[in-house]
Amino acid sequence: MLAAQAGDGSAVAELYTRFWRAARASAYGVLGEYASAEDAAAEAFRLALPTLSRLRDPDRFAPWLRRIVKRVAMRQARQTARATEPSEAAVHPDVPDPNESLERRELAVLVCQAVERLPPAEREAIVLHYFEGYACEDAARFVDIPVGSFRRRLHDGRVRLRACLTALLASPSAEDPQLTQLHARVQALLSSDASPGELYDVMRRLLVRRPVPYQVVATLVRGLATRASKTDFAAGARRLMTRPDGPLFNDSGPVGEAARALRAALRDFQDWTLDSDTVFQAFPSFIRRYQDGETMSDPALLPPGLAAGEPGRHVRSTRGLLFSAEEGTVMDLGELLLRSGSLAAFKQSMRHMWISDVLDVYWIDTRPIGLAEVESWLTALASQVASAAEGGCSVQVGVRYRTALRFAFSGDPRPAAIGGVLAAWPGAPEGITAVHVRLYLEPWAQVQSGHPVEAQSIRRNSLMESP
């Protein structure tokens, strides 16, 4: 705090990293919806960070930030209440049958619905401790109450959560009203001449929900695809995904050296190839299956064995996009969506893009895998490949993941890796856990070579010609 108050940019970034999840949890306690909570937390940081010098007691940063978050979230809740009108075209989502055994993804839906019904204080405590992984002592310090009081909130929240889940299981007509509204809004937008900003807003709100309502997302994507004009987007994407210097592992520079070192460390992983032409050809049927709720086991787009639920480990070389925010944070597309509350903000961040060489790592197992195991594996990989460099993991929300990890080397704002346990999707094989970790090679090359290694900077119009 003292360093941040003195204008140290890295200290300000550290404050953001440490308290982002707690701020989002507090906003969620008020709003009960992740997309809105992300917006409120981001706005609270925007207001708080430039005024750090006004805080007389640095030890009080956590409760001071929480008050700002609460104030912003309550204002946002009032604005939403005034703007929201009931829809006559509500489409009822599928509801789990209480007489059948619930699959894990159905249980996750029920838990999310039940948590949203808790009182704000109990909801905040449950999310901080169980969803975001804060110890009771740390969460109590953030909320600014005694540890005993926080534990009491957890206890009361668990009791009420159990009652809410029991009620949801007993009532086949129980609905998720927010998802119902989103589904109705998708249908309304597709039947009208919706603005790009409206389409972006509803897509973002769908993608940041936990769990992601993939069938509703597919309905929107398929509707947009059928009426989209022809552009050079696909050609631009193919161009970017092709390395100008040839295959990655033949690269004689520091990126190629890092790629070969990582591949040697991944000796128990099998090579897997997926070319961009295959992706673009398979995409239409991929979306149609999502919308129809059919199996997503398309061998053309999945690692070998994943469609059949067979254990295995696979690695492939490809390329991926990274984006930079004004304060210097470098993020992937998933985090960009979470942080960009409007289409204008999204486009602003897209002005600063890089194409990075990456290794996509997958492993599939028939046993449960937790995020802690993924973190241990990633830390061990860093120790083996870049033993002289310091680095660490932080938790972030990723669109594809139950919860995602971000690994970065000290002093480098870029992610060296982002990944986690993949969330379930329609038609996923039963009894498997799939892990995906994307390794961005430039940070690995930089710590290995000891010299700056930059990703390729690209202009937005090199990906698409239309604005």
ABEGO torsion letter per residue (X at the ends): XAAAAAGBAAAAAAAAAAAAAAAAAAAAAAAGBAAAAAAAAAAAAAAAAAAAAABABAAAAAAAAAAAAAAAAAAAAAAAAAABBBBAABBBBBBBBAABBBBAAAAAAAAAAAAAABBAAAAAAAAAAAAAGBBAAAAAAAAGBBAAAAAAAAAAAAAAAAAAAAAAAABAABBBAAAAAAAAAAAAAAABBBBAAAAAAAAAAAAABOBBBAAAAAAAAAAAAAABBBBAAAAAAAAAABBAAEBAAABABAAAAAAAAAAAAAAABBBBBBBAAAAAAAAAAAAAAAAAGBBABBAAABBBGAAAGBBEBBBBBBBBBBBBBAAGBBBBAAAAAAABABAAAAAAAAABBBBBBBBBBBBBBABBBBAAAAAAAAAAAAAAABAABBBBBBBBBBAABABBBBBBBBGBABBABBEEBBBBBBGBBBGBBBBBBBBBAAAAAAAAAGBBBBBBBBBAAAABABX
